[in-house]
Amino acid sequence: MNLWNRGLGTVPEEVWDRTALRVLILAGNGLTRLSPRIAGLRRLHTLDLGHNALTAVPEEIGELTGLTRFLYLHDNRLAELPRSLTRLTALRYLNAGENPLTALPPDLGDMTALVELRAQHGALTALPESTGALRNLRELWLRGNRLTELPGSLGGLRELRELGLRENRLTALPESMAGLPLLRRLDLRSNPLRELPEWLTGLPSLEKLDLRWTGVGERSPVVRKLTGRDCAVLL
């Protein structure tokens, strides 16, 4: 059911009666709340709640265990995500960006089917230690938060290809990231870095490293080694 940009304000009650729905698009409707009746839509595999004015997502969203494809929560007013969200262990794509999120659920690592996670332009100061348990994660986008450090568990993201950390407050990277064999692109733009760890030169798949607007320059020995092996380093 596609109700995109209809100016609804509230979700019509009859939507919750459509228990056979597989896709529900409610983006761009100025929604401020969701009924707990959403729990009845257990056949959904895709749910789009983006571009609304939600300040909370009901705990009942954790009942939607049929969500296997996409969950869009971006561009709302969410300061937190319900802990029940981590019961969606078959979900592959989660976009919670453009929300004033101060934290992600501590049990985030239970969402082991996630392939892509977006939490851009929020207010995150840290990631849960369980993040490293997302063993199937290929893309992690965290641009525009307030991260000052990363958990050592990130070394467990063995499938990670893309890591976007632009516009945070990082001064260092955890050594455990040396164990990311498939990481191809690492965006560190606009972080207060002053030097790079030597282990970056040992990442076997690294193709692009973005260091613009950091304190790292072309004289860095790590930069020279990476460019010498044809990794594109942007300064």
JOCOR-V92662 format. One record per run of one state. SS is the DSSP state (helix for helix, strand for strand, loop for the rest). FROM is the first residue (numbers start at 0). TO is the last residue. If there is no record, write none. Layout:
BEGIN
ss	from	to
SS	FROM	TO
SS	FROM	TO
END
This chain:
BEGIN
ss	from	to
loop	0	0
strand	1	1
loop	2	11
helix	12	15
loop	16	21
strand	22	24
loop	25	34
helix	35	39
loop	40	44
strand	45	47
loop	48	57
helix	58	62
loop	63	68
strand	69	71
loop	72	81
helix	82	86
loop	87	91
strand	92	94
loop	95	106
helix	107	109
loop	110	114
strand	115	117
loop	118	127
helix	128	132
loop	133	137
strand	138	140
loop	141	150
helix	151	155
loop	156	160
strand	161	163
loop	164	173
helix	174	178
loop	179	183
strand	184	186
loop	187	196
helix	197	201
loop	202	206
strand	207	209
loop	210	219
helix	220	227
loop	228	230
strand	231	233
loop	234	234
END
